C-alpha cells in the first residue's frame, strides 16, 4: 500500500508541495477522523512524511458523493483540525 500511496501522491500533489515532501519517508499512521455517520461513504488515510527534514502529515480523504455538499469545506476543515489535534498530543484516536 505504501508504494501505491507514494505513486499517487507523486502524481497528484501540486508540484510546490511535492518538492517539500520526501515521499521515501512516507509512513501510514493509525486512526481515522471520519464521523461514524459517514463511514459507509468516506475513508481517510493519514500519512506522516518528512518535509524539508521536519515531520509533517498528509491527510488523504476519498469520498463518494452523489450530489454537491455545501458543507464539504467545513467537514474537510474538521478532519484537518482533528488530525492536528492528535499530532499535537491532544487526541487519543
Secondary structure, DSSP 8 states (H G I E B T S, - for coil): -HHHHHHHHHHHS-HHHHHHEEEEEEEE-------GGGTTTEEEEEEEEEETTEEEEEEEEEE--SS--TTHHHHHHHHHHHHHHHHTT----
